[in-house]
Amino acid sequence: MSRIKNAFENKKAFIAFVTGGDPDIETTEALIPQMAEAGADLIEIGIPFSDPIAEGVVIQAADERALKAGTTTDKLFDMVKRVREKVDIPLVFMTYVNPIYTYGTERFTRRCAECGIDGIIVPDVPFEEHEEVRGACEAAGIELISMIAPTSKERIGMIAKEAKGFLYCVSSLGVTGVRSKITTNIKEMVEQVKEVTDIPCAIGFGIATPAQAKEMAAVSDGAIVGSAIVRMIAEHGKDCIKPICDYVKEMKAAVSAV
């Protein structure tokens, strides 16, 4: 069984996101194993990019901090390789197609596999144009995580049929960021997926509180939290590990209570 599939086995998953290298590589390297220990079932690591079109201001600022701190894709590969010796949970990169193409698609996916990355999420590659990236992922033995949004509608079944790992269900239109209320009919989205496949569905974009996480986990297979964690990193800097781990424990308890 793959590590990603195992993350959802007989439980609701809590998925945490951090921007790699924010505020610096050393802090990210120390934080990931602690988050896993605190209850994160899967961790997404954002590769900082100068034009992160799917991200709101919180993660945009994190990308800027990470880049200013000297974070590079190669440094993240090296960091993940060291972290992989300490954690068994799945680790997934979230990135954009430009850094992948610039690095070289096959070289990028091969390095992912070598350092222990289980999958990648590439928000700006439409399903209809993902063939090259998917082929390179399959060759390297990692999973390309697909995304569906409230606007996907008739495309949901088509995307779900070919989805690998888990399906990232975007809860709201627009970019990432904390939202006071999630109004999308998530249950309906997930039901459309389950009509064609039993792949796990995790909900992201806007989840910040235990109540929201519990609500989303009740109609899906897990909750994804990014901006709320990244905001804590911005607030606490290198001293972010304890407050974030306390938060992860609280959020994991919320999804587990469903």
VEXDREN-2710 file (C-alpha; in Angstrom, 1 decimal):
% VEXDREN-2710
k/r/px/py/pz
1/MET/0.0/0.0/0.0
2/SER/1.3/3.5/-0.9
3/ARG/2.0/5.9/1.9
4/ILE/-0.6/8.3/0.6
5/LYS/-3.3/5.6/0.5
6/ASN/-2.3/4.5/4.0
7/ALA/-2.8/8.1/5.3
8/PHE/-6.5/7.7/4.7
9/GLU/-6.9/4.0/5.7
10/ASN/-9.7/3.6/8.2
11/LYS/-9.5/7.2/9.4
12/LYS/-10.1/10.8/8.5
13/ALA/-6.9/12.5/7.4
14/PHE/-5.5/15.8/8.6
15/ILE/-3.3/17.3/5.9
16/ALA/-1.0/20.2/6.8
17/PHE/0.8/22.6/4.4
18/VAL/4.0/24.6/4.9
19/THR/6.0/26.7/2.6
20/GLY/9.4/25.1/2.3
21/GLY/12.1/27.4/3.6
22/ASP/9.8/29.8/5.5
23/PRO/11.3/31.4/7.5
24/ASP/14.3/29.2/6.7
25/ILE/15.2/25.7/5.6
26/GLU/16.3/24.7/9.2
27/THR/13.0/25.6/10.7
28/THR/11.1/23.7/8.0
29/GLU/13.3/20.7/8.6
30/ALA/12.7/20.8/12.3
31/LEU/8.9/21.5/11.9
32/ILE/7.9/18.6/9.6
33/PRO/8.8/15.7/11.9
34/GLN/7.2/17.5/14.9
35/MET/4.0/18.1/12.9
36/ALA/4.0/14.4/12.0
37/GLU/4.4/13.5/15.7
38/ALA/1.6/15.9/16.6
39/GLY/-0.8/14.1/14.3
40/ALA/-0.5/15.3/10.7
41/ASP/-1.3/12.4/8.4
42/LEU/0.2/13.9/5.3
43/ILE/2.3/17.1/4.8
44/GLU/2.3/19.3/1.7
45/ILE/5.5/21.3/1.2
46/GLY/5.2/24.3/-1.0
47/ILE/8.1/25.1/-3.3
48/PRO/8.5/28.9/-3.1
49/PHE/7.8/30.5/-6.4
50/SER/7.8/34.2/-7.5
51/ASP/4.3/33.9/-9.2
52/PRO/2.1/31.6/-7.1
53/ILE/-1.2/32.2/-8.9
54/ALA/-3.3/29.9/-6.7
55/GLU/-2.2/31.5/-3.5
56/GLY/-3.6/34.3/-1.4
57/VAL/-1.5/37.0/0.4
58/VAL/-0.5/34.8/3.3
59/ILE/1.3/32.2/1.2
60/GLN/2.5/34.7/-1.3
61/ALA/4.3/36.5/1.6
62/ALA/5.7/33.1/2.8
63/ASP/7.1/32.4/-0.7
64/GLU/8.8/35.8/-0.6
65/ARG/10.3/35.1/2.8
66/ALA/11.6/31.7/1.7
67/LEU/13.1/33.0/-1.5
68/LYS/14.8/35.9/0.4
69/ALA/16.2/33.3/2.8
70/GLY/17.9/31.6/-0.1
71/THR/15.6/28.6/-0.5
72/THR/16.0/26.7/-3.8
73/THR/14.4/23.6/-5.2
74/ASP/17.7/21.7/-4.8
75/LYS/18.0/22.7/-1.1
76/LEU/14.4/21.5/-0.6
77/PHE/15.2/18.1/-2.2
78/ASP/18.2/17.8/0.2
79/MET/16.1/18.8/3.2
80/VAL/13.3/16.3/2.4
81/LYS/15.9/13.5/2.0
82/ARG/17.0/14.2/5.6
83/VAL/13.5/14.5/6.9
84/ARG/12.4/11.3/5.2
85/GLU/14.8/9.4/7.6
86/LYS/12.7/10.6/10.5
87/VAL/9.1/10.4/9.2
88/ASP/6.9/7.7/7.7
89/ILE/4.0/9.8/6.7
90/PRO/3.5/10.8/3.0
91/LEU/5.2/14.1/1.9
92/VAL/3.9/15.9/-1.1
93/PHE/5.3/18.9/-3.0
94/MET/3.0/21.6/-4.1
95/THR/4.5/23.6/-7.0
96/TYR/3.8/25.2/-10.3
97/VAL/4.5/24.0/-13.8
98/ASN/7.1/26.7/-14.5
99/PRO/9.6/25.6/-11.8
100/ILE/9.1/22.0/-13.0
101/TYR/9.8/22.8/-16.7
102/THR/12.7/25.0/-15.7
103/TYR/14.2/22.2/-13.7
104/GLY/13.4/19.6/-16.3
105/THR/10.2/17.5/-15.8
106/GLU/11.8/14.1/-15.8
107/ARG/14.8/15.3/-13.7
108/PHE/12.4/17.0/-11.2
109/THR/10.2/13.9/-10.7
110/ARG/13.2/11.6/-10.5
111/ARG/14.7/13.8/-7.7
112/CYS/11.3/13.8/-5.9
113/ALA/11.4/10.0/-5.9
114/GLU/15.0/9.9/-4.8
115/CYS/14.5/12.1/-1.8
116/GLY/11.2/10.4/-0.6
117/ILE/8.5/12.6/-2.0
118/ASP/5.3/10.6/-2.6
119/GLY/3.4/12.9/-4.9
120/ILE/3.1/16.4/-6.4
121/ILE/0.3/18.9/-6.7
122/VAL/0.5/21.3/-9.7
123/PRO/-2.5/23.8/-9.5
124/ASP/-1.8/25.5/-12.8
125/VAL/-1.7/22.4/-15.1
126/PRO/-5.3/21.8/-16.4
127/PHE/-6.4/18.2/-16.4
128/GLU/-6.5/18.3/-20.2
129/GLU/-2.8/19.3/-20.4
130/HIS/-1.3/17.2/-17.7
131/GLU/-0.1/14.3/-19.8
132/GLU/3.6/15.2/-19.8
133/VAL/3.8/15.8/-16.1
134/ARG/1.7/12.7/-15.3
135/GLY/3.9/10.5/-17.6
136/ALA/7.0/11.7/-15.8
137/CYS/5.4/11.1/-12.4
138/GLU/4.4/7.5/-13.4
139/ALA/7.9/6.8/-14.7
140/ALA/9.4/8.0/-11.3
141/GLY/6.9/6.1/-9.2
142/ILE/5.3/9.2/-7.6
143/GLU/1.6/10.3/-7.8
144/LEU/0.3/13.4/-9.5
145/ILE/-2.5/14.7/-7.2
146/SER/-5.5/16.1/-9.2
147/MET/-7.6/19.0/-8.1
148/ILE/-11.3/19.6/-8.6
149/ALA/-13.2/22.9/-7.9
150/PRO/-16.8/24.0/-7.5
151/THR/-16.7/25.0/-11.2
152/SER/-15.4/21.6/-12.4
153/LYS/-19.0/20.2/-12.5
154/GLU/-19.3/17.8/-15.5
155/ARG/-15.5/17.4/-15.5
156/ILE/-15.4/16.0/-12.0
157/GLY/-16.2/12.4/-13.1
158/MET/-13.6/12.6/-15.8
159/ILE/-10.9/13.9/-13.5
160/ALA/-11.8/11.4/-10.7
161/LYS/-11.5/8.4/-13.0
162/GLU/-7.8/9.1/-13.6
163/ALA/-6.9/10.6/-10.2
164/LYS/-4.0/9.1/-8.2
165/GLY/-3.2/9.3/-4.5
166/PHE/-6.1/11.5/-3.3
167/LEU/-8.3/14.1/-4.9
168/TYR/-7.7/17.6/-3.7
169/CYS/-11.2/19.2/-3.5
170/VAL/-11.1/23.0/-3.6
171/SER/-13.8/24.3/-1.2
172/SER/-14.1/27.8/-2.6
173/LEU/-13.5/29.9/-5.7
174/GLY/-10.5/32.1/-5.7
175/VAL/-7.1/31.7/-4.1
176/THR/-6.0/30.1/-0.9
177/GLY/-6.7/31.9/2.4
178/VAL/-8.7/31.6/5.6
179/ARG/-12.4/32.0/5.2
180/SER/-15.0/32.6/7.9
181/LYS/-17.6/30.4/6.1
182/ILE/-17.4/27.7/3.4
183/THR/-20.6/27.8/1.3
184/THR/-19.8/25.3/-1.4
185/ASN/-21.9/22.1/-1.5
186/ILE/-18.9/19.9/-0.7
187/LYS/-21.0/16.8/-0.1
188/GLU/-22.3/17.0/-3.6
189/MET/-18.8/17.3/-5.1
190/VAL/-17.6/14.3/-3.1
191/GLU/-20.6/12.2/-4.0
192/GLN/-19.9/12.9/-7.7
193/VAL/-16.4/11.5/-7.2
194/LYS/-17.5/8.5/-5.3
195/GLU/-19.9/7.5/-8.2
196/VAL/-16.8/6.7/-10.3
197/THR/-14.0/5.9/-7.9
198/ASP/-13.3/5.2/-4.2
199/ILE/-10.2/7.5/-4.2
200/PRO/-10.0/9.6/-1.0
201/CYS/-11.2/13.1/-1.2
202/ALA/-9.7/15.8/1.0
203/ILE/-11.0/19.4/1.2
204/GLY/-8.8/22.4/1.1
205/PHE/-8.9/26.2/0.7
206/GLY/-10.3/28.2/3.6
207/ILE/-10.3/25.7/6.5
208/ALA/-8.8/27.2/9.7
209/THR/-10.8/26.2/12.8
210/PRO/-11.5/22.8/14.4
211/ALA/-15.2/23.3/13.7
212/GLN/-14.6/23.9/10.0
213/ALA/-12.2/20.9/9.8
214/LYS/-14.8/18.6/11.5
215/GLU/-17.5/19.9/9.2
216/MET/-15.4/19.2/6.1
217/ALA/-14.2/15.8/7.3
218/ALA/-17.9/14.8/7.9
219/VAL/-18.6/14.9/4.2
220/SER/-15.1/13.8/2.9
221/ASP/-12.0/11.8/3.8
222/GLY/-10.0/14.6/5.3
223/ALA/-9.2/18.3/5.7
224/ILE/-6.3/20.3/4.3
225/VAL/-5.0/23.4/6.2
226/GLY/-2.4/25.8/4.8
227/SER/-2.9/29.5/5.3
228/ALA/-3.7/29.2/9.0
229/ILE/-0.5/27.4/9.6
230/VAL/1.6/29.7/7.4
231/ARG/0.1/32.7/9.2
232/MET/1.4/31.2/12.5
233/ILE/4.9/30.8/10.9
234/ALA/4.7/34.5/9.9
235/GLU/3.8/35.5/13.4
236/HIS/6.2/33.3/15.4
237/GLY/9.1/32.9/12.9
238/LYS/11.7/30.4/14.2
239/ASP/9.7/29.9/17.4
240/CYS/6.7/28.6/15.5
241/ILE/7.1/24.8/16.2
242/LYS/5.3/24.6/19.5
243/PRO/2.2/26.7/18.6
244/ILE/1.9/24.9/15.3
245/CYS/2.1/21.5/16.8
246/ASP/-0.5/22.4/19.5
247/TYR/-2.7/23.6/16.6
248/VAL/-2.1/20.4/14.6
249/LYS/-3.1/18.3/17.6
250/GLU/-6.3/20.3/17.9
251/MET/-7.2/20.0/14.2
252/LYS/-6.4/16.2/14.1
253/ALA/-8.7/15.7/17.1
254/ALA/-11.4/17.6/15.3
255/VAL/-11.3/15.4/12.1
256/SER/-11.0/12.2/14.2
257/ALA/-14.1/13.1/16.1
258/VAL/-16.3/12.6/13.0
END
